[in-house]
Amino acid sequence: MSLAKAGLVVGIIGAVIAGASFINDVANGRKPPLLFSEKNDRFTCELRPYSQEGEIWTVVYHNDKEAQPWLRMVKTFGGDWNTLKRCGEIESRLEGYRKDGLIAFDYRTDLDTPKQSVICAKTKISGNNCPLLVTLDVGVDPYESLRKMIEALENKNTVDQNSKGEPSAPLLSPASPSVHLGNFLANEDLNAGDTAKK
């Protein structure tokens, strides 16, 4: 066997062992390490404990002072869109939007999911576009979902991804559904996207 083939086999075996260790940790109630994040990422996907529900995959924002849970993944979608995969995808989107100068959350319709609205993220680079953050469940009121999301951030709680939404946050009105995120972001992140925009 050549040295390259031996290295490949060792790498595959290592990945299988790491995957088995991760599954064993989750099955036995131990918290695995952070997933889907790089060293300098502010948004991470973490398995977080909740008193009534147990451990739930959660998108967490690390600002200058603390780690703030933003969005819990409580519902598995069809196919392979389980809570872990959705958490990683949403974390990745938020981290990209943060680097582009995350400004606000809004909601809109989406041609790819005509029966479902989406929560989207406005950035300094996206201009008038509002790229997808999360797709809401069929029949869910996007205004109410966004209100609940913002209220949870104000109260330093999380909101369940695809929740029905409840009335609350004064930052939002049906006439102006865009919610600016300046109060929730670290100073460094408020300046992100400025150089790329020029």
C-alpha positions in Angstrom: 0.0 0.0 0.0 1.4 3.4 -0.9 2.0 6.1 1.7 -0.8 8.3 0.3 -3.4 5.4 0.4 -2.3 4.6 4.0 -2.8 8.2 5.0 -6.2 8.3 3.4 -7.3 5.1 5.3 -6.0 6.5 8.6 -7.9 9.8 7.9 -11.2 7.9 7.2 -10.8 5.7 10.3 -10.1 8.8 12.4 -13.3 10.5 11.0 -15.4 7.4 11.8 -14.0 7.2 15.3 -14.7 11.0 15.9 -18.3 10.6 14.5 -18.9 7.6 16.8 -17.6 9.5 19.8 -19.9 12.4 19.0 -22.9 10.2 18.7 -22.0 8.4 21.9 -21.6 11.7 23.8 -25.0 13.0 22.6 -26.7 9.6 23.4 -25.2 9.6 26.9 -26.1 13.2 27.7 -22.6 14.7 27.5 -22.2 18.0 25.8 -20.2 17.7 22.6 -17.9 20.5 21.5 -19.2 23.4 19.4 -20.1 22.5 15.8 -20.2 24.5 12.6 -18.0 27.4 13.7 -14.6 28.7 13.1 -12.3 30.2 15.8 -13.4 33.8 15.1 -17.1 33.2 14.4 -19.5 35.2 16.6 -22.4 32.9 15.8 -22.1 29.2 16.7 -24.3 26.2 16.8 -24.3 24.6 20.3 -26.2 21.9 22.1 -27.6 23.9 25.0 -29.5 22.6 28.1 -33.1 23.9 28.8 -34.8 23.0 32.0 -38.0 21.7 30.6 -37.0 20.4 27.2 -33.6 19.0 27.7 -30.7 19.7 25.3 -31.6 21.6 22.1 -29.5 22.7 19.2 -29.3 26.5 19.5 -27.7 29.3 17.4 -25.7 31.4 19.9 -24.3 34.9 19.3 -21.0 35.7 21.2 -20.9 39.5 21.6 -18.2 41.4 23.5 -19.6 40.5 26.9 -21.5 37.2 26.8 -22.9 34.3 24.8 -26.5 35.1 23.9 -28.7 32.2 22.6 -30.7 33.5 19.6 -32.6 30.7 18.0 -33.5 27.1 19.1 -34.1 24.3 16.6 -37.1 22.4 18.0 -38.7 21.0 14.9 -37.3 18.5 12.4 -38.3 19.1 8.8 -38.6 16.5 6.1 -35.8 14.7 4.5 -32.5 15.1 6.2 -33.3 18.6 7.6 -33.0 17.6 11.2 -32.4 20.1 14.0 -28.6 19.8 13.9 -28.3 20.4 10.2 -30.7 23.4 10.4 -28.8 24.8 13.3 -25.5 24.6 11.3 -27.1 26.1 8.2 -28.7 29.1 10.1 -25.5 29.7 12.1 -23.5 29.8 8.8 -26.0 32.2 7.3 -26.0 34.5 10.3 -22.2 34.5 10.4 -22.0 35.4 6.7 -24.6 38.2 7.2 -22.7 39.5 10.3 -19.5 39.8 8.2 -21.5 41.6 5.5 -22.7 44.1 8.1 -26.0 42.7 9.5 -28.4 45.5 9.9 -32.0 44.2 10.4 -34.4 41.3 10.3 -37.5 41.4 8.1 -39.9 39.0 6.5 -41.0 38.4 3.0 -42.6 35.8 0.6 -40.3 33.4 -1.2 -40.8 32.0 -4.7 -39.1 28.7 -3.6 -41.7 28.2 -0.9 -44.9 29.9 -2.1 -47.0 28.7 0.9 -44.4 29.7 3.4 -43.0 33.1 4.4 -39.4 33.6 5.4 -37.5 35.7 7.9 -34.7 37.4 6.1 -31.6 39.4 7.0 -30.7 42.9 5.6 -27.0 43.7 5.5 -24.9 46.7 4.4 -23.8 44.7 1.3 -27.2 43.2 0.3 -28.8 46.7 -0.4 -32.5 46.3 -1.1 -32.3 42.5 -1.1 -33.2 40.5 2.0 -31.4 37.1 1.9 -33.1 34.1 3.5 -32.5 33.4 7.2 -35.2 30.9 8.1 -38.3 29.5 6.3 -41.4 29.5 8.4 -43.9 26.7 8.6 -47.0 26.7 6.4 -49.6 29.0 7.8 -47.3 30.8 10.3 -47.8 34.5 10.5 -44.4 36.1 9.7 -45.1 39.3 11.5 -46.0 37.5 14.7 -42.9 35.2 14.3 -40.6 38.2 13.9 -42.2 40.0 16.9 -41.6 36.9 19.1 -38.0 36.6 17.8 -37.2 40.3 18.7 -38.9 40.1 22.1 -36.8 37.0 22.9 -33.6 38.9 22.0 -34.7 41.9 24.1 -35.4 39.6 27.1 -32.1 37.6 26.5 -34.2 34.5 25.7 -34.4 32.4 22.6 -37.2 31.8 20.2 -38.1 28.4 18.7 -37.4 28.3 15.0 -40.7 28.1 13.2 -42.8 29.1 16.2 -46.2 30.6 15.8 -45.2 33.9 17.3 -47.1 35.9 20.0 -47.7 39.7 20.3 -45.0 41.6 22.1 -42.1 43.7 20.8 -42.7 47.5 20.3 -39.8 47.7 17.8 -42.0 46.2 15.1 -45.2 47.3 13.4 -47.1 45.8 10.4 -46.4 49.1 8.5 -42.7 48.8 9.1 -41.8 45.1 9.6 -38.0 45.7 9.5 -36.3 45.4 12.9 -32.8 47.0 13.3 -30.4 44.9 15.3 -28.0 47.6 16.5 -29.0 47.0 20.2 -28.1 43.3 19.9 -24.8 43.4 18.2 -21.2 43.9 19.4 -19.5 47.2 18.5 -17.2 45.4 16.1 -20.1 43.9 14.3 -21.9 47.2 13.9 -18.9 48.3 11.7 -18.7 45.1 9.7 -19.3 45.4 6.0 -18.3 49.0 5.8 -15.1 48.4 3.9 -16.6 45.8 1.5 -19.5 48.2 0.7 -17.1 50.9 -0.6 
